């Protein structure tokens, strides 16, 4: 199922918040250096009925890399306990406006659940409009979730290495230009600077408007075009740890390309594995 727009407005959510098939999740995540705790902030204020979706817990915790996608069994087990399952339209938001919510959006799609959307502008826009908040977490009723993993939108290290030779896929790096060009340090210790050879830098912030909402489809299309991206060809997005790459994938979906993949390990993996080529 392909939705006409992967984003919904705060007006839409306010109108449909009581619908029996709607489930809302707060998928907030903050850089460790920020000193913010997303779960604690959720406990203070969240959209009524929202459950907390922890991308560091619903993850492959055996991996040395942060919040890697878990296997289908673990994902299904975790989301079932949150009351998220078959027949639900899942609305994802985060505390920064539009930052980590797209990661959860991609995770559900990677597990075969296509009826998932992102709240445009997230919690900041909801609060700015004076809409109601809650400080009590709902008590979910367990619901069946059928995972149908969609490997077409996931890339691993071997696939990224193979693409260096084939150049079959365009690679977009969502990190800042300073990190891409190795003129500013990586936030995680031990990571080299630079980027995957042949990748194109489009910082995720360039897809967003000042109020934290995503730019209109026509503007996004022009942005990708001016950076030399052919949105009709295969695309893989990467970033630091697979979070902001999902903003690129979300922007591509907004202009009709739901097939864009994400390199899950992203620079956290590429920048630590010995012997991989790096450009700067």
Secondary structure in CASP SS format (residue, H / E / C, confidence):
PFRMAT SS
TARGET T0000
AUTHOR 0000-0000-0000
METHOD secondary structure of the structure
MODEL  1
X C 1.00
X C 1.00
X C 1.00
X C 1.00
X C 1.00
X C 1.00
X E 1.00
X E 1.00
X C 1.00
X H 1.00
X H 1.00
X H 1.00
X H 1.00
X H 1.00
X H 1.00
X H 1.00
X C 1.00
X C 1.00
X C 1.00
X C 1.00
X C 1.00
X E 1.00
X E 1.00
X E 1.00
X E 1.00
X E 1.00
X C 1.00
X C 1.00
X C 1.00
X C 1.00
X C 1.00
X H 1.00
X H 1.00
X H 1.00
X C 1.00
X C 1.00
X C 1.00
X H 1.00
X H 1.00
X H 1.00
X H 1.00
X H 1.00
X H 1.00
X H 1.00
X C 1.00
X E 1.00
X E 1.00
X C 1.00
X C 1.00
X C 1.00
X E 1.00
X E 1.00
X C 1.00
X C 1.00
X C 1.00
X C 1.00
X C 1.00
X C 1.00
X C 1.00
X C 1.00
X C 1.00
X C 1.00
X C 1.00
X C 1.00
X C 1.00
X C 1.00
X C 1.00
X C 1.00
X C 1.00
X C 1.00
X C 1.00
X H 1.00
X H 1.00
X H 1.00
X H 1.00
X H 1.00
X H 1.00
X H 1.00
X H 1.00
X H 1.00
X H 1.00
X C 1.00
X C 1.00
X C 1.00
X C 1.00
X C 1.00
X C 1.00
X C 1.00
X E 1.00
X E 1.00
X E 1.00
X E 1.00
X E 1.00
X C 1.00
X C 1.00
X C 1.00
X C 1.00
X C 1.00
X C 1.00
X C 1.00
X H 1.00
X H 1.00
X H 1.00
X H 1.00
X H 1.00
X H 1.00
X H 1.00
X H 1.00
X H 1.00
X H 1.00
X C 1.00
X C 1.00
X C 1.00
X C 1.00
X C 1.00
X E 1.00
X E 1.00
X E 1.00
X E 1.00
X C 1.00
X C 1.00
X H 1.00
X H 1.00
X H 1.00
X H 1.00
X H 1.00
X H 1.00
X H 1.00
X C 1.00
X C 1.00
X C 1.00
X C 1.00
X E 1.00
X E 1.00
X C 1.00
X C 1.00
X C 1.00
X C 1.00
X C 1.00
X C 1.00
X C 1.00
X C 1.00
X C 1.00
X C 1.00
X C 1.00
X C 1.00
X C 1.00
X C 1.00
X C 1.00
X C 1.00
X H 1.00
X H 1.00
X H 1.00
X E 1.00
X E 1.00
X C 1.00
X H 1.00
X H 1.00
X H 1.00
X H 1.00
X H 1.00
X H 1.00
X H 1.00
X H 1.00
X H 1.00
X H 1.00
X C 1.00
X C 1.00
X C 1.00
X E 1.00
X E 1.00
X E 1.00
X E 1.00
X C 1.00
X C 1.00
X C 1.00
X H 1.00
X H 1.00
X H 1.00
X H 1.00
X C 1.00
X C 1.00
X C 1.00
X C 1.00
X C 1.00
X C 1.00
X C 1.00
X C 1.00
X C 1.00
X C 1.00
X C 1.00
X C 1.00
X C 1.00
X C 1.00
X E 1.00
X C 1.00
X C 1.00
X C 1.00
X C 1.00
X E 1.00
X E 1.00
X C 1.00
X C 1.00
X H 1.00
X H 1.00
X H 1.00
X H 1.00
X E 1.00
X C 1.00
X C 1.00
X C 1.00
X C 1.00
X C 1.00
X E 1.00
X C 1.00
X C 1.00
X H 1.00
X H 1.00
X H 1.00
X H 1.00
X H 1.00
X H 1.00
X H 1.00
X H 1.00
X H 1.00
X H 1.00
X C 1.00
X C 1.00
X C 1.00
X C 1.00
X C 1.00
X C 1.00
X C 1.00
X C 1.00
X E 1.00
X E 1.00
X E 1.00
X E 1.00
X C 1.00
X C 1.00
X C 1.00
X C 1.00
X C 1.00
X C 1.00
X H 1.00
X H 1.00
X H 1.00
X H 1.00
X H 1.00
X H 1.00
X H 1.00
X H 1.00
X H 1.00
X H 1.00
X C 1.00
X C 1.00
X C 1.00
X C 1.00
X C 1.00
X C 1.00
X E 1.00
X E 1.00
X E 1.00
X C 1.00
X C 1.00
X H 1.00
X H 1.00
X H 1.00
X H 1.00
X H 1.00
X C 1.00
X C 1.00
X C 1.00
X C 1.00
X C 1.00
X C 1.00
X C 1.00
X C 1.00
X E 1.00
X C 1.00
END
